């Protein structure tokens, strides 16, 4: 069988190759357009990178002069973070404070007696009070687990209950207030009180207490007759001068319970030194009269009495005695805790159960020769007593935090104290008998990190400006912090904007800003180089070409010294209000941001360049699409024409073959 040829599909004339070559020749303009498009996109990517880097420099510059600048940030350092820490705001005042935490704020947390796991809580209305707030709900009866779930839902944020399994068949209920402070004490009403007593959370107790009354009817003599003690009663306060002693009868006598305390509020005043004695004047004798004779007068001489030599009496020794309080029971006297050294006035609390088992009087004695003691209140009570009940198994009890701040006694209902030091919140964690030093100072580390971040972002922008405007590959190789991917990307765009005056001028402007002098509150400091920031901060060594490219260096020793000397001078270098209108208008960071704003803001230089490129890219894409359609039509037309040509050639070839066959047949017939 002879080969079959279909014009336009198969060809023995090699028309497919001819069509391909003709179409390929027509693709040359398309390749140029695609190369142009790739160039536009590479430029677009480069402008976007510069815009991103510019934005980062602007942000880091604003952080150095804006309202959130780090120069106002403070940090609090505690000498014992186990006892207390602190957090500060920008309004915190610099300084050092001496703090002694004597008591932490706590909440009521009560345990019950062991309870059977099958215990059923009776039906009723259960009311719990946490200070002035109330948790109340009705319960239809059920298991203790159901009761706890109901209580926790209603008491969210105020009251919480949980079960602690003590044995396979018994469990203990833990009921805890979620608010600290003595004014947030837990109380029970109605069915809640009955349940608390039944479970052993609380138990009724008789109220046993004593509060002293300072009047002559309630004071008795002790070591000296009362009239000789020299005590005074002034505005319902008891004043004990040096050498005085007396007793306050406790009637009826008090039986001391395990948590009973003596609470005394007193003041101690230092007295002036008594005047030094002077020699006695001696006897006073009348003088003799004068005599006049013949007009001559002679005055009488004064009488004289020889006196023995005077020796001043010895100064009585100074006595300092902190043992002022004594407990008395059946004639037995027990010294109570001595007074702490100042500051005064203050309230002291003395646990009694470890000292005495009962009281029928409190004795007071002031042996100090140079101190006067004033007592404004004295009472004996059990702080765990709530109205007419006492917690049976207290884990902790509601109480305020107590601390001495720079010698001033403070009480607060919480361990997070916001109002003691302006702009500072104290966080109390534990008590301590040692003073904790709290230092509030500028956050120099944050300031330094912010400056370093600004320099780093500035250098990164400067690096890309150098890469895009210069053709020397050394610009890339000398950048040590580039990743391999960044290095390859930079090589593709090396010199892409060579000769572009926009970026060259930007680079020069930024370098000028970093070298210019700025007014500060210290006339001797006007340059960034004076705080360790310059293009040649680390001097010495061989010539380094990178120092000519505008990169900034930081000499950390110089910067640290400047931070120690005056932080506000450094602040002025980066941003300063020069005309007093409370708006920053000069400084390296301010001018950097202002300059870059013209380039990176909406409608700025970058936007114009990117919009122009976007228009060119869209137009080039349209040209490419149109030209591709033209090439498709061109190829189809070539194939059609070459198909027709092949068809005509096939016909001519066929006719030629027929003529040849006809001629051959005629020749055969003539023979």
TAPERA-V925790 format. One record per residue. N is the residue number from 0. PSI is psi in whole degrees, -180 to 180 (NA if undefined). OMEGA is omega in whole degrees, -180 to 180 (none if undefined). Layout:
# TAPERA-V925790
n->N psi->PSI omega->OMEGA
n->N psi->PSI omega->OMEGA
This chain:
# TAPERA-V925790
n->0 psi->136 omega->179
n->1 psi->157 omega->179
n->2 psi->142 omega->178
n->3 psi->131 omega->179
n->4 psi->125 omega->178
n->5 psi->114 omega->-178
n->6 psi->135 omega->179
n->7 psi->-14 omega->-179
n->8 psi->-58 omega->174
n->9 psi->152 omega->-176
n->10 psi->134 omega->173
n->11 psi->2 omega->179
n->12 psi->6 omega->179
n->13 psi->36 omega->-179
n->14 psi->-27 omega->180
n->15 psi->-43 omega->179
n->16 psi->-38 omega->179
n->17 psi->-42 omega->179
n->18 psi->-43 omega->-180
n->19 psi->-42 omega->-179
n->20 psi->-40 omega->178
n->21 psi->-42 omega->179
n->22 psi->-40 omega->180
n->23 psi->-38 omega->178
n->24 psi->-36 omega->179
n->25 psi->-15 omega->-178
n->26 psi->-9 omega->-179
n->27 psi->-47 omega->176
n->28 psi->-35 omega->179
n->29 psi->-42 omega->178
n->30 psi->-42 omega->178
n->31 psi->-42 omega->179
n->32 psi->-41 omega->179
n->33 psi->-37 omega->176
n->34 psi->-40 omega->178
n->35 psi->-43 omega->179
n->36 psi->-43 omega->179
n->37 psi->-39 omega->178
n->38 psi->-43 omega->178
n->39 psi->-43 omega->-178
n->40 psi->-36 omega->177
n->41 psi->-41 omega->177
n->42 psi->-41 omega->179
n->43 psi->-44 omega->179
n->44 psi->-40 omega->180
n->45 psi->-43 omega->178
n->46 psi->-38 omega->178
n->47 psi->-39 omega->178
n->48 psi->-44 omega->179
n->49 psi->-41 omega->179
n->50 psi->-41 omega->179
n->51 psi->-46 omega->179
n->52 psi->-39 omega->178
n->53 psi->-42 omega->179
n->54 psi->-40 omega->-180
n->55 psi->-38 omega->177
n->56 psi->-42 omega->179
n->57 psi->-43 omega->180
n->58 psi->-45 omega->-179
n->59 psi->-31 omega->177
n->60 psi->-43 omega->179
n->61 psi->-34 omega->-180
n->62 psi->-16 omega->-180
n->63 psi->-16 omega->-180
n->64 psi->-11 omega->-178
n->65 psi->-178 omega->-176
n->66 psi->-16 omega->177
n->67 psi->22 omega->-178
n->68 psi->148 omega->-174
n->69 psi->-8 omega->-177
n->70 psi->-16 omega->177
n->71 psi->-6 omega->-179
n->72 psi->143 omega->179
n->73 psi->158 omega->177
n->74 psi->143 omega->180
n->75 psi->129 omega->180
n->76 psi->126 omega->-180
n->77 psi->139 omega->178
n->78 psi->-13 omega->177
n->79 psi->92 omega->-177
n->80 psi->-13 omega->175
n->81 psi->-31 omega->-178
n->82 psi->-49 omega->-180
n->83 psi->151 omega->170
n->84 psi->177 omega->-179
n->85 psi->150 omega->172
n->86 psi->147 omega->-173
n->87 psi->159 omega->170
n->88 psi->178 omega->-180
n->89 psi->-20 omega->-178
n->90 psi->-2 omega->-178
n->91 psi->144 omega->180
n->92 psi->136 omega->179
n->93 psi->148 omega->178
n->94 psi->177 omega->178
n->95 psi->135 omega->-178
n->96 psi->144 omega->177
n->97 psi->121 omega->-173
n->98 psi->134 omega->175
n->99 psi->117 omega->-179
n->100 psi->110 omega->-178
n->101 psi->-22 omega->179
n->102 psi->141 omega->177
n->103 psi->148 omega->172
n->104 psi->142 omega->-178
n->105 psi->163 omega->178
n->106 psi->159 omega->176
n->107 psi->130 omega->174
n->108 psi->111 omega->-174
n->109 psi->139 omega->172
n->110 psi->150 omega->177
n->111 psi->174 omega->167
n->112 psi->162 omega->174
n->113 psi->137 omega->-177
n->114 psi->141 omega->177
n->115 psi->143 omega->179
n->116 psi->-14 omega->179
n->117 psi->7 omega->-178
n->118 psi->138 omega->180
n->119 psi->127 omega->178
n->120 psi->127 omega->-177
n->121 psi->164 omega->177
n->122 psi->147 omega->178
n->123 psi->178 omega->175
n->124 psi->119 omega->-173
n->125 psi->124 omega->-177
n->126 psi->125 omega->178
n->127 psi->139 omega->176
n->128 psi->133 omega->175
n->129 psi->94 omega->-173
n->130 psi->-123 omega->-179
n->131 psi->-6 omega->-176
n->132 psi->157 omega->-173
n->133 psi->141 omega->171
n->134 psi->116 omega->-176
n->135 psi->139 omega->179
n->136 psi->159 omega->176
n->137 psi->141 omega->179
n->138 psi->129 omega->-175
n->139 psi->6 omega->-180
n->140 psi->147 omega->179
n->141 psi->-167 omega->-177
n->142 psi->162 omega->-180
n->143 psi->-28 omega->177
n->144 psi->-41 omega->177
n->145 psi->-39 omega->179
n->146 psi->-43 omega->180
n->147 psi->-43 omega->179
n->148 psi->-41 omega->179
n->149 psi->-44 omega->-179
n->150 psi->-42 omega->-177
n->151 psi->-33 omega->177
n->152 psi->-44 omega->-178
n->153 psi->-27 omega->-175
n->154 psi->17 omega->-177
n->155 psi->127 omega->180
n->156 psi->-12 omega->-178
n->157 psi->-44 omega->-171
n->158 psi->143 omega->-179
n->159 psi->141 omega->177
n->160 psi->150 omega->177
n->161 psi->164 omega->-179
n->162 psi->133 omega->174
n->163 psi->117 omega->-178
n->164 psi->123 omega->-177
n->165 psi->-29 omega->179
n->166 psi->174 omega->-179
n->167 psi->-24 omega->-176
n->168 psi->-7 omega->-176
n->169 psi->152 omega->-180
n->170 psi->162 omega->-179
n->171 psi->135 omega->178
n->172 psi->130 omega->174
n->173 psi->118 omega->179
n->174 psi->125 omega->-175
n->175 psi->136 omega->172
n->176 psi->148 omega->179
n->177 psi->11 omega->178
n->178 psi->134 omega->-180
n->179 psi->167 omega->178
n->180 psi->147 omega->-177
n->181 psi->-25 omega->179
n->182 psi->-3 omega->178
n->183 psi->34 omega->-180
n->184 psi->147 omega->-178
n->185 psi->131 omega->178
n->186 psi->156 omega->-176
n->187 psi->140 omega->179
n->188 psi->151 omega->176
n->189 psi->-133 omega->-178
n->190 psi->-27 omega->180
n->191 psi->-39 omega->179
n->192 psi->-44 omega->180
n->193 psi->-42 omega->179
n->194 psi->-41 omega->-179
n->195 psi->-39 omega->178
n->196 psi->-43 omega->-178
n->197 psi->-38 omega->-179
n->198 psi->-11 omega->-180
n->199 psi->22 omega->173
n->200 psi->-39 omega->180
n->201 psi->167 omega->175
n->202 psi->143 omega->180
n->203 psi->144 omega->177
n->204 psi->148 omega->173
n->205 psi->141 omega->-180
n->206 psi->120 omega->-180
n->207 psi->115 omega->-180
n->208 psi->169 omega->178
n->209 psi->136 omega->176
n->210 psi->123 omega->-176
n->211 psi->145 omega->173
n->212 psi->126 omega->-176
n->213 psi->87 omega->171
n->214 psi->164 omega->-173
n->215 psi->-26 omega->-179
n->216 psi->-20 omega->-177
n->217 psi->25 omega->178
n->218 psi->140 omega->180
n->219 psi->159 omega->179
n->220 psi->159 omega->178
n->221 psi->-88 omega->-176
n->222 psi->-25 omega->179
n->223 psi->158 omega->177
n->224 psi->144 omega->-175
n->225 psi->-37 omega->-177
n->226 psi->-16 omega->-180
n->227 psi->-5 omega->-175
n->228 psi->-26 omega->180
n->229 psi->7 omega->-179
n->230 psi->158 omega->177
n->231 psi->152 omega->173
n->232 psi->115 omega->-176
n->233 psi->116 omega->178
n->234 psi->50 omega->177
n->235 psi->23 omega->173
n->236 psi->151 omega->-178
n->237 psi->124 omega->-178
n->238 psi->124 omega->180
n->239 psi->107 omega->176
n->240 psi->171 omega->178
n->241 psi->136 omega->176
n->242 psi->0 omega->-177
n->243 psi->156 omega->176
n->244 psi->148 omega->177
n->245 psi->177 omega->176
n->246 psi->152 omega->177
n->247 psi->103 omega->-180
n->248 psi->138 omega->176
n->249 psi->108 omega->-175
n->250 psi->124 omega->-4
n->251 psi->161 omega->179
n->252 psi->148 omega->-177
n->253 psi->133 omega->171
n->254 psi->124 omega->-174
n->255 psi->125 omega->177
n->256 psi->166 omega->-173
n->257 psi->-32 omega->-176
n->258 psi->17 omega->-177
n->259 psi->145 omega->-178
n->260 psi->158 omega->169
n->261 psi->126 omega->-179
n->262 psi->123 omega->-177
n->263 psi->132 omega->173
n->264 psi->121 omega->-174
n->265 psi->165 omega->177
n->266 psi->146 omega->178
n->267 psi->124 omega->-178
n->268 psi->128 omega->177
n->269 psi->134 omega->178
n->270 psi->154 omega->178
n->271 psi->154 omega->177
n->272 psi->137 omega->177
n->273 psi->151 omega->-179
n->274 psi->147 omega->179
n->275 psi->138 omega->179
n->276 psi->148 omega->178
n->277 psi->159 omega->-179
n->278 psi->149 omega->177
n->279 psi->147 omega->-176
n->280 psi->-19 omega->-177
n->281 psi->177 omega->-178
n->282 psi->152 omega->177
n->283 psi->115 omega->-178
n->284 psi->144 omega->179
n->285 psi->145 omega->179
n->286 psi->164 omega->178
n->287 psi->155 omega->-180
n->288 psi->158 omega->179
n->289 psi->171 omega->-179
n->290 psi->142 omega->178
n->291 psi->126 omega->-179
n->292 psi->124 omega->-179
n->293 psi->42 omega->176
n->294 psi->5 omega->178
n->295 psi->125 omega->-179
n->296 psi->138 omega->177
n->297 psi->120 omega->-180
n->298 psi->147 omega->176
n->299 psi->142 omega->179
n->300 psi->144 omega->178
n->301 psi->152 omega->179
n->302 psi->146 omega->179
n->303 psi->139 omega->177
n->304 psi->119 omega->178
n->305 psi->130 omega->-180
n->306 psi->147 omega->176
n->307 psi->157 omega->178
n->308 psi->133 omega->-176
n->309 psi->132 omega->176
n->310 psi->121 omega->-179
n->311 psi->145 omega->178
n->312 psi->154 omega->-180
n->313 psi->143 omega->178
n->314 psi->127 omega->-180
n->315 psi->143 omega->-178
n->316 psi->147 omega->177
n->317 psi->134 omega->180
n->318 psi->127 omega->173
n->319 psi->118 omega->-175
n->320 psi->116 omega->180
n->321 psi->-5 omega->-180
n->322 psi->96 omega->-175
n->323 psi->-34 omega->-172
n->324 psi->139 omega->179
n->325 psi->142 omega->174
n->326 psi->142 omega->-178
n->327 psi->135 omega->177
n->328 psi->117 omega->178
n->329 psi->43 omega->177
n->330 psi->-6 omega->179
n->331 psi->132 omega->-177
n->332 psi->128 omega->-179
n->333 psi->120 omega->177
n->334 psi->135 omega->176
n->335 psi->180 omega->-176
n->336 psi->129 omega->178
n->337 psi->158 omega->178
n->338 psi->139 omega->172
n->339 psi->156 omega->172
n->340 psi->145 omega->-177
n->341 psi->-175 omega->-1
n->342 psi->157 omega->179
n->343 psi->157 omega->-1
n->344 psi->160 omega->177
n->345 psi->167 omega->179
n->346 psi->128 omega->178
n->347 psi->146 omega->-179
n->348 psi->125 omega->-176
n->349 psi->115 omega->174
n->350 psi->138 omega->-174
n->351 psi->-25 omega->-169
n->352 psi->-28 omega->180
n->353 psi->-5 omega->-176
n->354 psi->-45 omega->-178
n->355 psi->161 omega->177
n->356 psi->-4 omega->179
n->357 psi->165 omega->-177
n->358 psi->135 omega->168
n->359 psi->-3 omega->175
n->360 psi->154 omega->170
n->361 psi->124 omega->-179
n->362 psi->144 omega->-180
n->363 psi->138 omega->-180
n->364 psi->134 omega->178
n->365 psi->96 omega->179
n->366 psi->-4 omega->-178
n->367 psi->136 omega->-180
n->368 psi->-18 omega->-174
n->369 psi->24 omega->-179
n->370 psi->142 omega->174
n->371 psi->130 omega->-175
n->372 psi->130 omega->178
n->373 psi->127 omega->180
n->374 psi->120 omega->-177
n->375 psi->-23 omega->176
n->376 psi->150 omega->177
n->377 psi->122 omega->179
n->378 psi->155 omega->177
n->379 psi->126 omega->-178
n->380 psi->168 omega->176
n->381 psi->109 omega->-175
n->382 psi->-15 omega->-180
n->383 psi->-10 omega->-179
n->384 psi->127 omega->177
n->385 psi->105 omega->-178
n->386 psi->-102 omega->-178
n->387 psi->23 omega->177
n->388 psi->166 omega->179
n->389 psi->140 omega->178
n->390 psi->136 omega->-176
n->391 psi->-40 omega->-180
n->392 psi->69 omega->-177
n->393 psi->129 omega->171
n->394 psi->-42 omega->172
n->395 psi->160 omega->-179
n->396 psi->151 omega->-177
n->397 psi->125 omega->178
n->398 psi->156 omega->177
n->399 psi->156 omega->170
n->400 psi->144 omega->177
n->401 psi->135 omega->179
n->402 psi->160 omega->173
n->403 psi->120 omega->179
n->404 psi->109 omega->-177
n->405 psi->40 omega->178
n->406 psi->-3 omega->-179
n->407 psi->122 omega->179
n->408 psi->135 omega->179
n->409 psi->147 omega->170
n->410 psi->139 omega->179
n->411 psi->149 omega->-178
n->412 psi->-3 omega->-177
n->413 psi->162 omega->178
n->414 psi->-2 omega->174
n->415 psi->103 omega->-170
n->416 psi->115 omega->-174
n->417 psi->-19 omega->-169
n->418 psi->15 omega->-179
n->419 psi->-43 omega->179
n->420 psi->125 omega->-178
n->421 psi->130 omega->177
n->422 psi->8 omega->-176
n->423 psi->137 omega->174
n->424 psi->122 omega->177
n->425 psi->137 omega->176
n->426 psi->106 omega->-178
n->427 psi->133 omega->-178
n->428 psi->-29 omega->-176
n->429 psi->162 omega->176
n->430 psi->161 omega->179
n->431 psi->143 omega->175
n->432 psi->7 omega->179
n->433 psi->147 omega->-179
n->434 psi->135 omega->176
n->435 psi->131 omega->177
n->436 psi->126 omega->178
n->437 psi->116 omega->-178
n->438 psi->126 omega->177
n->439 psi->118 omega->-175
n->440 psi->168 omega->177
n->441 psi->146 omega->-180
n->442 psi->82 omega->-174
n->443 psi->-32 omega->179
n->444 psi->-42 omega->178
n->445 psi->-41 omega->178
n->446 psi->-47 omega->-178
n->447 psi->-44 omega->180
n->448 psi->-37 omega->180
n->449 psi->-41 omega->177
n->450 psi->-45 omega->180
n->451 psi->-41 omega->178
n->452 psi->-43 omega->179
n->453 psi->-47 omega->180
n->454 psi->-40 omega->179
n->455 psi->-45 omega->179
n->456 psi->-39 omega->178
n->457 psi->-47 omega->-179
n->458 psi->-36 omega->180
n->459 psi->-42 omega->177
n->460 psi->-44 omega->180
n->461 psi->-37 omega->179
n->462 psi->-45 omega->-179
n->463 psi->-32 omega->174
n->464 psi->-40 omega->177
n->465 psi->-44 omega->-178
n->466 psi->-45 omega->-174
n->467 psi->-22 omega->-177
n->468 psi->-2 omega->180
n->469 psi->154 omega->-177
n->470 psi->3 omega->-177
n->471 psi->119 omega->-178
n->472 psi->-16 omega->178
n->473 psi->-26 omega->177
n->474 psi->-34 omega->180
n->475 psi->-45 omega->-174
n->476 psi->-27 omega->-178
n->477 psi->-4 omega->178
n->478 psi->104 omega->-173
n->479 psi->-20 omega->-175
n->480 psi->0 omega->179
n->481 psi->142 omega->170
n->482 psi->167 omega->178
n->483 psi->-39 omega->180
n->484 psi->-43 omega->178
n->485 psi->-37 omega->-179
n->486 psi->-43 omega->179
n->487 psi->-41 omega->178
n->488 psi->-37 omega->179
n->489 psi->-38 omega->179
n->490 psi->-37 omega->180
n->491 psi->-28 omega->-176
n->492 psi->11 omega->-179
n->493 psi->125 omega->178
n->494 psi->18 omega->-176
n->495 psi->-28 omega->179
n->496 psi->31 omega->179
n->497 psi->130 omega->-178
n->498 psi->-3 omega->178
n->499 psi->110 omega->-176
n->500 psi->-25 omega->-179
n->501 psi->-50 omega->-178
n->502 psi->-34 omega->177
n->503 psi->-43 omega->178
n->504 psi->-38 omega->178
n->505 psi->-45 omega->180
n->506 psi->-45 omega->-179
n->507 psi->-39 omega->179
n->508 psi->-45 omega->-179
n->509 psi->-41 omega->179
n->510 psi->-40 omega->179
n->511 psi->-42 omega->179
n->512 psi->-40 omega->-177
n->513 psi->-21 omega->-179
n->514 psi->-17 omega->-176
n->515 psi->152 omega->174
n->516 psi->153 omega->179
n->517 psi->143 omega->178
n->518 psi->136 omega->176
n->519 psi->174 omega->178
n->520 psi->-10 omega->174
n->521 psi->105 omega->-176
n->522 psi->-21 omega->-178
n->523 psi->-10 omega->180
n->524 psi->111 omega->-177
n->525 psi->-10 omega->-175
n->526 psi->147 omega->174
n->527 psi->-32 omega->-179
n->528 psi->-27 omega->-179
n->529 psi->-13 omega->174
n->530 psi->16 omega->173
n->531 psi->15 omega->-179
n->532 psi->113 omega->180
n->533 psi->178 omega->177
n->534 psi->-5 omega->-180
n->535 psi->53 omega->-176
n->536 psi->-33 omega->179
n->537 psi->95 omega->-175
n->538 psi->161 omega->177
n->539 psi->168 omega->179
n->540 psi->-180 omega->-178
n->541 psi->168 omega->179
n->542 psi->133 omega->-179
n->543 psi->112 omega->-177
n->544 psi->-28 omega->-176
n->545 psi->-23 omega->-179
n->546 psi->-11 omega->178
n->547 psi->-2 omega->-175
n->548 psi->4 omega->174
n->549 psi->5 omega->179
n->550 psi->145 omega->178
n->551 psi->146 omega->174
n->552 psi->157 omega->178
n->553 psi->124 omega->170
n->554 psi->102 omega->-172
n->555 psi->-32 omega->179
n->556 psi->-43 omega->179
n->557 psi->-41 omega->179
n->558 psi->-43 omega->179
n->559 psi->-41 omega->179
n->560 psi->-39 omega->179
n->561 psi->-38 omega->178
n->562 psi->-36 omega->178
n->563 psi->-33 omega->-174
n->564 psi->-56 omega->-177
n->565 psi->105 omega->-178
n->566 psi->-35 omega->-176
n->567 psi->-27 omega->175
n->568 psi->-42 omega->177
n->569 psi->-41 omega->177
n->570 psi->-44 omega->-180
n->571 psi->-37 omega->-179
n->572 psi->-33 omega->-178
n->573 psi->-29 omega->179
n->574 psi->127 omega->-175
n->575 psi->145 omega->173
n->576 psi->106 omega->-174
n->577 psi->-18 omega->-176
n->578 psi->8 omega->174
n->579 psi->16 omega->179
n->580 psi->13 omega->177
n->581 psi->18 omega->177
n->582 psi->127 omega->179
n->583 psi->132 omega->-178
n->584 psi->8 omega->177
n->585 psi->172 omega->-179
n->586 psi->155 omega->-174
n->587 psi->-46 omega->-179
n->588 psi->-42 omega->180
n->589 psi->-49 omega->-177
n->590 psi->-32 omega->175
n->591 psi->-47 omega->-179
n->592 psi->-41 omega->180
n->593 psi->-41 omega->179
n->594 psi->-47 omega->-178
n->595 psi->-23 omega->178
n->596 psi->-37 omega->180
n->597 psi->-25 omega->-178
n->598 psi->-45 omega->-169
n->599 psi->-8 omega->-179
n->600 psi->168 omega->178
n->601 psi->129 omega->-177
n->602 psi->3 omega->-180
n->603 psi->-169 omega->-175
n->604 psi->-45 omega->-178
n->605 psi->-43 omega->179
n->606 psi->-44 omega->-180
n->607 psi->-45 omega->180
n->608 psi->-44 omega->-179
n->609 psi->-38 omega->178
n->610 psi->-39 omega->177
n->611 psi->-45 omega->179
n->612 psi->-39 omega->178
n->613 psi->-42 omega->178
n->614 psi->-44 omega->179
n->615 psi->-41 omega->180
n->616 psi->-44 omega->179
n->617 psi->-44 omega->-180
n->618 psi->-43 omega->-180
n->619 psi->-39 omega->176
n->620 psi->-41 omega->179
n->621 psi->-42 omega->178
n->622 psi->-43 omega->-179
n->623 psi->-45 omega->180
n->624 psi->-44 omega->179
n->625 psi->-42 omega->-178
n->626 psi->-34 omega->177
n->627 psi->-40 omega->176
n->628 psi->-41 omega->177
n->629 psi->-45 omega->179
n->630 psi->-39 omega->178
n->631 psi->-46 omega->179
n->632 psi->-41 omega->-180
n->633 psi->-43 omega->-180
n->634 psi->-41 omega->178
n->635 psi->-43 omega->-179
n->636 psi->-42 omega->177
n->637 psi->-44 omega->-179
n->638 psi->-38 omega->179
n->639 psi->-47 omega->-178
n->640 psi->-44 omega->179
n->641 psi->-30 omega->176
n->642 psi->-44 omega->178
n->643 psi->-41 omega->-180
n->644 psi->-44 omega->179
n->645 psi->-38 omega->178
n->646 psi->-42 omega->179
n->647 psi->-41 omega->178
n->648 psi->-38 omega->178
n->649 psi->-41 omega->-180
n->650 psi->-46 omega->179
n->651 psi->-42 omega->-180
n->652 psi->-39 omega->180
n->653 psi->-43 omega->179
n->654 psi->-40 omega->180
n->655 psi->-40 omega->-180
n->656 psi->-39 omega->179
n->657 psi->-41 omega->179
n->658 psi->-43 omega->-180
n->659 psi->-42 omega->179
n->660 psi->-39 omega->180
n->661 psi->-42 omega->180
n->662 psi->-39 omega->-179
n->663 psi->-38 omega->180
n->664 psi->-37 omega->178
n->665 psi->-40 omega->180
n->666 psi->-37 omega->-179
n->667 psi->-36 omega->180
n->668 psi->-37 omega->-178
n->669 psi->-19 omega->177
n->670 psi->NA omega->none
